[in-house]
Amino acid sequence: MNDFANLLGADGPLARGIDGFAPRAAQQAMAEAVADAMASRTQLLVEAGTGTGKTFAYLVPALLGEDRVIISTGTKALQDQLFKRDLPRVAKALGVTPHAALLKGRGNYLCLHRLQLARSDGRIPTEEVKQLEQIHVWSAQTRSGDRAELVVVPEDAVVWQRATSTTENCLGSECPHFEECWLVRARRAAQEARIVVVNHHLLLADLALKQEGFGEILPGAAAFIIDEAHQLPDLAGQFFTATLGHRQVSDLAEDAFAESAAVSGALPALSPAVDMLNHALREARLTFSRMPERGPLDAHAEEAALSVALDGLAAALREFTAALETQAARSKGMAAVFERSRRAQALLARLCMAEGEAASVTWYERSMRGFALHETPLDVSQPLAAQRARTSAAWIYTSATLTVAGRFDHLVRRLGLVEPRTLLLESPFEFARQALCYLPPGLPDPASTNYTERMLEAVLPVLDASRGRAFLLFTSHRALNRAAEWLRSHAPWPLLVQGTAPRHELLEHFRASKGAVLLGAASFWEGVDVPGEALSVVVIDKLPFEAPGDPVLDARLAAVRARGGQPFTDWQVPNAVIALKQGAGRLIRSVQDRGVLVLCDPRLSTRGYGRLFLASLPRDLPQTRRIGDVASFLTSPALLAAGA
């Protein structure tokens, strides 16, 4: 049995081999618990507060063991960091050579067949032709096919949709480029590796046996380590959602044209059906453009215009599928488009049923680009439990935010776990010395029309004392935009506003500045790491309750109510607590950091559930309602530490 106290101790190999490594008792305890769970093939949940070093805590037992381990992260950025930086550093310090592989979803890998089709398609917009040629040149140089390598073509460039495959348009083993396919190579490497680093979307795909023509990706794992595990239930809800959108149907028509170029006489046979399908798509898109942005589909199913539009789309898909069937035997590509069209036809019929199953909600959303129909499960605990039951592996879930007031119950229910082992490790940071929580007095109810402006007036003295150097996190983009407009005429600091530049550029500018204020929502609440003096204040405008009116949320709350629960206390409050902990966790990122957390929502003091939010923050985090304490802390830290 490995001695993790020594391995992760002051005189251990990591202390000797990794610059800046500091021994932490919580890290050693987590490594021991992870090793025990791996050996006994049990379920373990570990909340490891910021600064615990949870990545090293699970990498050490994973690297020193002999069994196959799958490590899953929440995002591709974390996946790359883990595989390219953390894993090699720990392995080198331990003196081991890991047989490891990095595996991403199919959309990250160049598809040679799709690239060839795109380059021969004379209808490609001029602005995309240059990018296609850049991809073509790179295709002869790359060793991984991972499109993240090609920085000259932005990750969100539309052209990548032409040069990568989807589950629907991949030809699998029938593809003429199958043996040289980058996705196939990456999956073969993953199947042979002992440690595989994936992300949650890919993990869910494999567990659901979504074979995509390649077979199971991750067979025979003895342990699954799920980092950023608080994200898994929501991502599972997205993954298990069945979707048919404007884009998918439009792609069918596009791909039928592309494939027909290599089949003599196919284009005249398909053209009438393609024209009918495109017309039906335009009519449906026009109909959805007159409807609210999103809503439950069954609530609108009886509306005449929508019924006519969806019936027209269904009829067009039937004609299109029938036309494809006459050409399907003439090429593998045409056969693949035919099968996709059959599946789309069946899915549309299911989604358009007036009454969905009680276990799911059918809904629509529209955007400037089109519309989509979805069927989302209300509870993912059962499919997640069923997938775990297919394995005999250890399941280890970890994050800095798994508990609500110290209890794991909410996440245990959402993941469908039964009496798992749990371990709560508080952050080693000294919050009593390093941080202060300010609750501004006198703010109106968050529903007030002038709440954002009043909140900013209360925050300005804090920003004066910190000389900027702040994150302002908002629960809605509407509030963010109002705040940006107000601050431009009331604040002297450089403003960096989400949406004006890519996230990584905003963060680079913030780190490099000496007093900027960054305004963010949604993605800025998680995965943002700015240690040091650049960030001294984090402001949260409101408690992050999920937005009312979302069709999936409304259906889930109704389901909680139907089984005798309390939707607000059983669902909304626990989810908001975990989100608040994520936002608050942006403040203190190292033992040298000092800063103020400003929680503006008066409901923390005026409502009973406010105590639950405050009880979920670090135990030794001091609180104040006096702006003088904040100014003293930010300008004369020694005074406040001495009790002045």
Beta strands, then each sheet from edge to edge (+ up, - down):
strand 1: 43-48
strand 2: 69-73
strand 3: 100-102
strand 4: 195-199
strand 5: 223-226
strand 6: 242-245
strand 7: 294-296
strand 8: 360-367
strand 9: 370-377
strand 10: 394-399
strand 11: 421-425
strand 12: 435-438
strand 13: 470-474
strand 14: 495-497
strand 15: 517-521
strand 16: 537-540
strand 17: 595-599
strand 18: 623-624
sheet 1: 3+ 4+ 2+ 5+ 10+ 1+ 11+
sheet 2: 6+ 9- 8+ 7-
sheet 3: 14+ 15+ 13+ 16+ 17+ 12+ 18+
end
